[in-house]
């Protein structure tokens, strides 16, 4: 058991995860006295930064290699940053977590979902977020939302991103208590307000 609050933001590339994470973090810092830790996967630690470069900007990798590297990053991320912060009572907000691996490496790369999930469950000692916000966006909008050179996953192709989106939606429908599904094509202010409304009771404050 931990005394903190763990929230993850999931969704396809360009869905606005970092924007909504930042908005929620700013609001929590203003509305409460809680410590807020903002992080991401991969890249939330020094080791993660190295793995992020390999995973997103390095040479092509086989699906199993990719899944193992993401799981290794996550295990270190939880052990060195997330769990200590939760034990301090912090609110931890992460841009991607375990569900991204299942969606991308199982849904997108067509590995077995249970095997991909088990890698991360083992590596994190079964730590799951209290809330997972899914910013759902039709992949048809991806080209207009990606700035600069696309990374390895962003340029994986339309069918890959369609499968990834469906994998996220399937996981959300299977566990509605944990997931909050938001239409990422809606106005950013409305999306942010809906997320605050959902999270506020967990913090004992009004949205």
N, C-alpha and C positions, 0 to 999 in steps of 0.2 A: 504494500500500500504506500502511496505517496501523498504528500500534503499539497502539492501543486496542482495546476490545471494544464493539461496537454491538449493542444488543438492543432490539427494539420489542415493544410489547404491543398486540394488536389484538383486535377483537371488537365485538359490538353494544353499543348503549347499555345501561348498567346491568349489564354483565357482570362488573364488578369489576376493571377494568384498573388504575385508580389504586391500589387496595388492594394488589394483588399486586405492582405495580411498587415500591411503598413497602416492602413486606416483603422483596423481593429486594435492594433497595438497602441496607436496614438490615443484612441478613445479609452482603453483600459488604463493607461497611464494617467489620463486626466480624471477618470471617474473613480479610481481606487488608489490605494497606496501600495499595491502589489508590484513586485519586481516583474518586469516583462522581458523575456529573452526571445529575440528574433533570430531565426536560423533557417537553413535550407539544406536540401540534399540534391545532389552531392555538393560538398563545399562548405559545410558548416564548421569544419575544423581545419587545421593546417594539413593534416593527412587528407581530409576530404577535398581540399583545394587541388592537391596533386591528382587525386583520383578523378576529380571533375574534368581536369584537362585531358586525361587519358580517355575518359568515357565519352565526352562530348566533342572533343576537338582532335583526338588522336586518330590512329589508323583504325580501319574497320575491325570489329571484333565479332567472334561467334556469339550466338545468343546465350549459351551457357556461361561463357567467359564474362559477358556483360552482366548477367544476373548475379554471378558470384562477386564481381567487383562492387556492384551496387549494394549487395548484402554486407560485404566487408566494410564499406563506408558507413553503412547504417549501424552496424554493431559498434564501431568505434565512436560514432556520433552519440549514440545513446549512453555508452559507458563513460565517455569523457565530458559530455556537455549536457545532454537532456536529463538523464536521471539525477545527476548532482543538483541541477537547477530545480527539478521537481521536489527533491528532498529538502531544498531550502524554502519551499513554498511558492516558488515563482510560477508565473504563467508562461508557458513555452509555446510559441507559435512557430511552426515549421512549414516552409514552402516545399512540399512533397515529403512523403514518408513511405511506409511499406506498400500502401495501395498503388503507388506509382509503379513499383516493380511488377506487381501482379498485372496491372493494366498494360504496361509497355512490353515487358519481357514475356508474359504469358499471352495476353491479348494481342499485342502487336507482333511479337516474334513467334507466337504460337507454341511456346513451351507449355508444360502442364501447370495450370494455376496452383494446384495444391503443392507441387514441388517448389515453385518459386516462393509461395507464401511461407512454407515451412523453413526455408533458408533464413528469412528475416525474423520469423518468430523465434527460432533457435538463437540467432545472433543477438537479439534484443531481450532475451528472456521473457518473451511474450508481452512486451510493453505495447499497448495500443492507445491511441488518443481517446479522450473522452468525447470529443467532437471532431468529425471530419467534414470540412466544407468542400463540397464538389462544385466548382465553377464550370458548368456544362456549356460547351460551345461547339456548334457544328464545325467540323474541320474545314468546311468550304471557306470559312473566314480566316483561316491560318495565314495565307499569303499577305493579307492586308494588315495583319497584326504583328508579324515578325519583322523586327528592325535589324538591319545589318546582315552579315553573312549567317545563314542558318547553320545550326550545329548538326551533328550526325543524326540525332533523333528527329529534328525538325524537317530534315530533308529525306525522311524514310519513305515518303510516298503517300498518296491519298488513301489507299486501301489500308495501310498500316494505321493511319490516324483514325479511320472509321472503326477499325477493330478495337483500338485503344479506348476510344470514347465509349463504345458499347460495353467494354469490360468494366469501366468505371461505373456506368449506369447499372450494370448487373450487380456489382458489389454493393452499391448503395441500396438497391431494392431488396437485397438479401439481409441487410442489417440497418433498417430505418432508424433505430434508436441512436446509432452513432452518427449517421450521415445527415447532413443538411444539403439538399440539392438546390442550387441557384442557377437561374438562367443568366449566363454571363454576357449575353447580348443586350441585356437591359441596362438602364441608366446606372452608372456607377454609384451614385448617391443612394438610390433605392436598394441596390444590392447590399451596400455597406450597412444601411439601416436595418435590413432584414437579418443580417448576420449579428449585429449588436443585439437585436431583440431576442435572438435565440440564445446568445451567450450570457446575457445579463443575469438571468436567474442563477446561473452557476457561480456567479461572482457576488450575488447578494445585492445587486444594484439595479436601478431602473435604466432602461436603454435611452 
